[in-house]
Amino acid sequence: MTTAPRLPRIIQGGMGVAVSNWRLARAVSRLGQLGVVSGTALEQVLARRLQDGDPNGHMRRALDRFPIAAMARRIVDEYYIPGGKAPLASYKTLPMHAKDTARQLQELCMVANFVEVTLAREGHDYDIGINYLEKIQVPHLPSLYGAMLAGVGYVLMGAGIPNKIPGVLDRLARHEPVSYPLHVTGAMPGDDTVVTFSPAEVVSLELPPLRRPTFLAIVASDVLALTLARKSNGRVDGFIVEGPTAGGHNAPPRGKRQLSGRGEPVYGDRDRVDLEKMRSLGLPFWLAGGYGSADGLRRALAHGAAGIQVGTAFALCNESGLRDDYRDDILQRVAAGSVEVFTDPEASPAGFPFKVVRLEHTMANDRLFLQRPRVCDLGYLREAYRTPEGSVGFRCPAEPTSVFVAKGGAFEDTIGRKCICNALMANVGLAQVRAGKYIEQGLVTAGDDLATGVQRFLGPDSHVYSAADVVKTLLAGAVAQADGVEGMP
């Protein structure tokens, strides 16, 4: 008789762009928990790491393991700069994703996801997960295939309704052609709003079937969880229930929008998840947002959860990809009791509330925000819309206002919108340089419990800590209660 695999008690959040990088995910998984890499914009990350000279050769080592050597070599030839680019030189601008993405960009997506998962899996036999945002729809198919070629064990997805992803995973595991419907504002019946990807057209090898990853949907309501469990086009294996105190993008409050005296969205009873209904689904779930402590893990287990997802604590540990100066500043502010997190209802082009750590030398400073030229050259949070000609176009509230309005966007939607795409690249030391002088600034996110939640991981004379410190602290006192957690159905 076979026993079901033990579920992780701790899932490390898949944060930002390369904050949850391969080093962090590998460190967490080697400790027997689930390390997760962020799948957002990995093609940009790989291209920029190569242009920075690929210190220690990690990118090229993983590229050497890609099954299509010629494809990997083309990417090295295109982007690798021995010794790295000059500090004030610009990174190469990649084409932005479109409904019919160029073959070259599809290949780069696929290879970049393969590289990140491959590096995270080195040196251990535990699973690695990868996190995607459903609302960044166009890159999904080649990205997922690349991660699966590298043997990814879990796929986590939220920020939308990922009810078509389970079927995509089923087909990609068999190397079959796949499609994914885009949400296109103003689309009419009969419009072509579907993106497609055929592994056989890209990977011209006979490969054995791939492992179908475990799929965890990230949800903010029990109603969405029920819908996904019953109506997805394939198997949903579990859920991560993320509350509005979690960092990054939050689901907007239900009902009429209200702001607090600080200007933050007000959440109420309608935004609370009914955990009894989650238990009734019969699928494992993890709780996220304010559970990053040993007591939080105990409470989650008492509610019937398999464990917790933790983001902020891991984002500030030594192994994360966050820039050292940002991390040091935040941890010093935590120690001094002067750190502040603001849930900004306007910052994100996606229109979702976005939690921002208020740091003077980032885009959280209105002066720096107003000095930045409005440029949209990464485009991950753009909205797909139907053009007057009936095709699919893309617009971003953070692009030049006149351009956005000319595409049919509303002027009021541009107010306060920040280029989160470029800011997230800057957060991990991959900031674009414009005209040899303007350097993009970051915008750091964290959960509401930053001020109190991170302090527990710091020693009395230390302002740094490791992923192992986080795992050890979270598991303290929760082991006995966790022993009864069942495996994946």
C-alpha positions in Angstrom: 0.0 0.0 0.0 1.4 3.4 -1.0 1.1 6.4 1.3 0.2 9.9 0.2 3.2 12.3 0.1 3.4 14.5 3.1 2.4 18.1 2.3 4.6 21.0 3.2 3.7 22.8 6.3 5.3 26.0 5.0 5.1 27.3 1.4 7.5 30.1 0.7 5.6 32.8 -1.2 6.4 33.4 -4.9 7.1 37.1 -4.6 7.6 39.9 -7.1 10.1 39.6 -9.9 13.1 37.4 -8.8 12.7 38.3 -5.1 11.7 34.6 -4.8 14.7 33.6 -6.8 16.3 30.2 -7.3 18.6 30.6 -4.3 15.8 31.3 -1.9 13.6 28.5 -3.3 16.4 26.0 -3.2 17.3 27.0 0.4 13.7 26.5 1.6 13.1 23.2 -0.3 16.4 21.8 1.1 14.8 22.3 4.5 11.9 20.0 3.6 9.4 22.8 2.9 8.1 24.1 -0.4 10.5 26.6 -2.0 8.8 28.6 -4.8 10.4 30.7 -7.6 8.5 33.7 -9.0 7.6 33.0 -12.7 6.9 36.7 -13.4 9.1 38.3 -16.2 11.7 35.6 -16.0 12.7 36.2 -19.7 13.6 39.7 -18.7 15.5 38.5 -15.6 17.5 35.9 -17.6 18.4 38.4 -20.4 19.5 41.0 -17.8 21.5 38.6 -15.7 23.4 37.5 -18.9 24.0 41.2 -19.8 25.4 41.7 -16.3 28.0 39.1 -17.1 26.4 36.1 -15.4 28.7 36.2 -12.3 29.7 32.6 -11.2 28.2 31.3 -14.4 25.0 30.0 -12.9 22.8 31.0 -15.9 25.1 29.5 -18.5 25.4 26.3 -16.4 21.6 25.8 -16.4 21.4 26.8 -20.1 23.9 24.0 -20.9 21.2 21.5 -19.6 18.4 22.8 -21.8 17.4 20.0 -24.2 17.7 22.1 -27.3 21.4 23.2 -27.3 21.1 25.4 -30.3 18.2 27.4 -28.7 20.2 28.0 -25.5 23.2 29.0 -27.5 21.2 31.6 -29.5 20.2 33.2 -26.2 23.7 33.3 -24.9 25.0 34.8 -28.1 22.3 37.4 -28.0 22.5 38.6 -24.4 25.7 37.4 -22.7 28.3 40.2 -22.1 31.6 38.9 -20.7 32.4 41.0 -17.6 29.0 42.7 -17.8 27.6 45.8 -19.4 28.9 49.2 -18.4 27.0 50.5 -15.3 25.2 53.3 -17.1 24.6 51.3 -20.3 21.0 50.3 -21.0 19.8 46.8 -21.0 18.5 45.5 -24.4 14.8 46.2 -24.8 12.9 43.0 -25.4 9.7 43.0 -27.5 6.6 43.2 -25.4 4.2 40.3 -25.3 1.3 40.4 -27.7 -1.6 38.0 -28.6 0.7 36.5 -31.3 4.0 36.7 -29.5 7.1 36.4 -31.6 8.8 33.0 -31.7 12.0 34.4 -30.3 10.2 35.7 -27.2 8.3 32.5 -26.7 11.6 30.6 -26.8 13.2 33.0 -24.3 10.2 32.6 -21.9 10.4 28.8 -22.1 14.2 28.7 -21.6 14.2 31.3 -18.7 11.6 29.3 -16.8 13.6 26.1 -17.3 16.8 27.9 -16.0 15.2 29.2 -12.8 13.6 25.9 -11.9 16.7 23.9 -12.8 18.9 26.0 -10.5 16.3 25.8 -7.7 16.3 22.0 -7.9 20.1 21.6 -7.7 21.5 19.7 -4.8 18.4 18.1 -3.3 15.4 15.8 -4.2 12.6 17.9 -2.8 9.9 19.7 -4.9 10.2 23.2 -6.3 7.1 25.3 -7.0 6.7 28.2 -9.4 4.2 31.1 -9.0 2.4 33.0 -11.7 -0.1 35.8 -11.9 -3.2 34.8 -13.9 -3.7 38.4 -15.1 -0.3 38.3 -16.9 -1.9 35.9 -19.4 0.1 36.0 -22.6 3.4 34.3 -21.4 1.6 31.5 -19.5 1.9 28.7 -22.1 5.7 28.8 -23.0 6.5 29.7 -19.4 4.7 26.7 -18.0 6.2 24.3 -20.5 9.7 25.5 -19.7 9.2 25.0 -16.0 7.8 21.5 -16.7 10.8 20.6 -18.8 12.8 21.4 -15.7 10.7 19.1 -13.5 8.7 21.7 -11.5 6.7 20.0 -8.8 4.0 22.6 -8.0 2.4 25.5 -10.0 0.7 28.2 -7.9 -1.5 30.8 -9.5 -3.7 33.6 -8.4 -4.6 37.2 -9.3 -7.4 36.1 -11.5 -9.5 33.0 -12.2 -7.1 30.2 -13.3 -9.8 27.7 -14.2 -8.1 26.9 -17.6 -4.6 26.1 -16.2 -5.3 22.5 -15.0 -6.2 21.4 -18.5 -3.1 23.2 -19.9 -0.9 21.3 -17.4 -2.5 18.0 -18.5 -1.8 18.7 -22.2 1.7 20.1 -21.8 2.7 17.0 -19.8 1.9 15.1 -23.0 3.6 17.7 -25.2 0.3 18.5 -26.9 -0.7 21.9 -28.4 -2.4 24.2 -25.9 -4.5 27.4 -25.9 -5.5 30.0 -23.4 -8.3 32.6 -23.6 -7.3 36.2 -23.0 -9.6 38.6 -21.2 -10.1 41.3 -23.7 -12.0 44.5 -22.8 -14.8 45.1 -25.3 -14.4 41.8 -27.1 -17.3 40.8 -29.4 -18.6 37.3 -30.2 -16.5 35.7 -32.9 -13.3 37.8 -32.0 -10.1 35.8 -31.9 -8.9 36.3 -28.3 -7.0 33.1 -27.8 -3.3 32.6 -27.5 -1.8 29.2 -28.6 1.4 27.3 -28.1 2.6 24.1 -29.7 5.6 22.3 -28.0 6.3 20.3 -31.1 6.9 23.5 -33.1 9.5 24.7 -30.6 11.1 21.5 -29.3 11.9 19.3 -32.2 12.7 16.3 -30.1 10.9 13.1 -29.1 10.6 13.5 -25.3 9.0 11.2 -22.8 5.8 12.5 -21.0 6.5 15.2 -18.4 5.4 15.2 -14.8 2.1 17.0 -14.4 2.7 19.5 -11.5 0.5 19.7 -8.5 -1.7 22.8 -9.1 -2.6 25.1 -6.2 -4.9 28.0 -6.9 -4.5 31.2 -4.9 -7.9 32.5 -3.8 -9.3 35.3 -1.6 -12.8 33.7 -1.2 -14.4 30.4 -0.5 -16.8 31.0 -3.4 -13.9 31.2 -5.9 -12.4 28.1 -4.4 -15.7 26.2 -4.9 -16.0 27.4 -8.5 -12.5 26.3 -9.3 -12.9 23.0 -7.7 -16.1 22.2 -9.6 -15.7 24.0 -12.9 -12.0 24.0 -13.9 -11.1 22.1 -17.0 -8.9 19.7 -15.0 -7.8 18.8 -11.5 -7.3 21.5 -8.9 -5.1 19.9 -6.2 -5.5 22.5 -3.4 -5.7 26.2 -2.5 -3.8 28.9 -0.9 -6.2 31.3 0.9 -4.7 34.7 0.8 -6.1 37.4 3.0 -5.9 41.2 2.4 -3.0 41.6 4.9 -0.6 39.7 2.6 2.0 41.7 0.6 1.9 42.5 -3.1 -1.4 42.8 -5.0 -4.5 42.2 -2.9 -8.0 41.3 -4.1 -10.1 44.5 -3.9 -12.8 44.7 -1.2 -16.2 43.3 -2.1 -19.0 45.9 -2.4 -18.8 49.6 -2.8 -15.3 51.0 -2.5 -14.5 52.7 0.8 -11.2 54.3 1.9 -10.0 54.7 5.5 -8.7 58.0 6.9 -5.2 56.9 5.7 -6.6 56.4 2.2 -6.4 52.6 2.2 -9.2 50.2 1.1 -11.5 49.1 3.8 -12.1 45.4 4.1 -15.1 44.0 5.9 -17.0 40.8 6.8 -17.7 40.0 3.1 -13.9 39.7 2.6 -13.5 37.0 5.2 -13.1 33.4 4.0 -15.4 30.8 5.5 -12.8 28.2 6.5 -15.6 25.6 7.2 -16.5 25.8 3.6 -12.9 25.5 2.6 -12.7 22.3 4.7 -15.8 21.0 3.1 -14.2 20.9 -0.3 -12.0 18.0 0.8 -8.8 19.5 -0.7 -5.8 20.7 1.2 -5.4 24.4 1.7 -2.8 26.8 3.2 -3.5 30.1 4.9 -1.6 33.3 3.9 -1.5 36.8 5.2 -0.7 37.3 8.9 0.2 33.7 9.6 4.0 34.0 9.5 4.7 32.8 13.0 4.7 29.6 15.0 1.4 30.7 16.5 0.1 31.4 13.0 1.0 27.9 11.9 -0.7 26.4 14.9 -3.8 28.4 14.3 -3.8 27.4 10.6 -3.5 23.7 11.5 -6.3 24.1 14.1 -8.5 25.5 11.3 -7.9 22.3 9.3 -5.3 23.9 6.9 -2.3 21.9 5.7 -0.1 24.8 6.7 0.8 28.3 5.8 2.2 30.4 3.0 4.8 33.0 4.1 6.1 35.8 2.0 7.4 38.9 3.9 9.7 37.0 6.2 11.3 35.2 3.3 11.5 38.3 1.2 13.8 39.9 3.7 16.1 36.9 4.5 19.7 36.7 3.2 18.8 34.3 0.3 16.1 36.5 -1.3 16.8 38.5 -4.4 15.9 41.8 -2.9 18.6 44.5 -3.2 20.9 44.6 -0.1 20.3 48.4 0.4 16.5 48.0 0.4 16.7 45.0 2.7 19.1 46.7 5.1 17.0 49.9 5.3 13.8 47.9 6.0 15.3 45.7 8.7 16.9 48.7 10.4 13.5 50.4 10.4 11.9 47.3 11.7 14.4 47.2 14.6 13.8 50.9 15.3 10.0 50.5 15.1 9.7 53.1 12.3 8.7 51.0 9.3 5.4 51.7 7.5 3.3 49.7 5.0 0.6 51.4 3.0 -2.1 49.7 1.0 -2.1 51.9 -2.1 -5.4 51.7 -4.0 -4.0 53.6 -7.0 -0.4 52.5 -7.5 -0.8 49.3 -9.6 -1.8 49.6 -13.3 -3.7 46.4 -12.7 -6.2 48.3 -10.6 -5.7 46.0 -7.6 -4.7 47.4 -4.2 -0.9 47.1 -3.8 1.0 47.2 -0.5 4.0 49.5 -0.5 6.8 49.9 2.1 7.3 53.6 2.5 11.0 54.2 1.7 12.3 57.6 0.7 14.7 56.4 -2.0 12.0 54.4 -3.9 8.9 55.2 -6.0 6.9 55.3 -2.7 8.3 58.8 -2.5 6.0 61.0 -4.5 8.8 63.4 -5.5 10.7 60.5 -7.2 7.4 59.2 -8.7 6.7 62.6 -10.4 10.2 62.9 -11.7 10.0 59.6 -13.6 9.2 59.8 -17.3 6.0 57.9 -18.1 7.4 54.9 -20.1 5.8 51.5 -20.6 8.4 49.2 -22.1 7.9 46.0 -20.2 4.1 45.8 -20.3 3.3 42.9 -18.1 0.3 44.7 -16.4 -1.2 46.1 -19.5 -4.8 45.6 -20.3 -5.8 43.8 -23.5 -8.6 45.6 -25.4 -10.5 45.4 -28.6 -9.3 48.0 -31.1 -11.7 49.8 -33.5 -10.4 47.5 -36.2 -11.4 44.4 -34.2 -7.9 43.3 -33.3 -6.4 42.9 -29.8 -4.4 45.9 -28.6 -2.7 46.6 -25.2 -2.8 49.7 -23.0 -1.4 50.6 -19.6 -2.6 53.3 -17.2 1.1 54.0 -16.4 2.1 54.7 -20.0 2.1 58.3 -21.3 -1.4 59.6 -20.5 -2.1 60.9 -24.0 -1.2 57.5 -25.4 -3.5 55.6 -23.0 -6.4 58.0 -23.6 -5.9 57.7 -27.4 -6.3 53.9 -27.0 -9.7 54.4 -25.4 -8.6 54.5 -21.8 -10.1 56.8 -19.2 -8.0 59.7 -18.0 -8.9 59.2 -14.4 -7.5 55.6 -14.5 -4.0 57.1 -15.0 -3.9 59.1 -11.8 -1.4 57.8 -9.3 -0.5 54.8 -11.4 3.1 53.7 -11.1 5.2 51.6 -13.4 5.4 48.6 -11.1 7.0 46.4 -13.8 10.2 48.5 -14.0 10.1 49.1 -10.2 10.1 45.4 -9.5 13.1 44.8 -11.8 14.9 47.6 -9.9 14.0 45.9 -6.6 16.4 43.0 -7.5 19.2 45.0 -8.9 18.1 44.8 -12.6 17.1 48.5 -13.0 16.9 49.9 -16.5 19.1 52.9 -17.3 17.6 55.5 -19.7 19.8 57.7 -21.9 22.8 57.0 -19.7 21.5 59.0 -16.7 18.0 58.1 -15.5 18.0 54.9 -13.4 14.7 53.2 -12.5 13.9 53.2 -8.8 12.2 50.3 -7.0 8.9 50.0 -5.1 9.1 47.4 -2.3 6.1 45.5 -1.1 5.5 43.6 2.2 2.6 42.4 4.3 0.8 44.4 7.0 2.6 42.5 9.7 6.1 43.7 8.6 6.6 45.8 11.7 5.9 43.0 14.1 6.3 39.9 12.1 9.9 40.1 11.0 11.3 41.1 14.4 11.0 37.5 15.7 13.6 36.3 13.2 16.3 38.9 14.2 18.8 38.0 16.9 19.5 40.5 19.7 22.6 41.8 18.0 21.8 41.1 14.4 19.9 42.8 11.5 20.1 39.8 9.2 18.7 36.3 9.2 18.5 33.3 6.9 15.7 31.2 5.3 16.7 28.5 7.8 16.0 30.9 10.7 12.6 31.5 9.3 11.7 27.8 8.9 13.1 26.9 12.3 11.1 29.7 14.0 7.9 28.9 12.2 8.0 25.2 13.0 8.9 25.7 16.7 6.0 24.3 18.8 3.9 23.3 15.8 5.4 19.9 15.0 3.2 17.8 17.2 0.0 19.3 16.0 1.2 19.0 12.3 1.8 15.3 12.6 -1.7 14.4 11.6 -1.7 16.3 8.3 -2.8 14.0 5.5 -1.2 13.8 2.1 -2.4 15.1 -1.3 -5.5 13.3 -2.5 
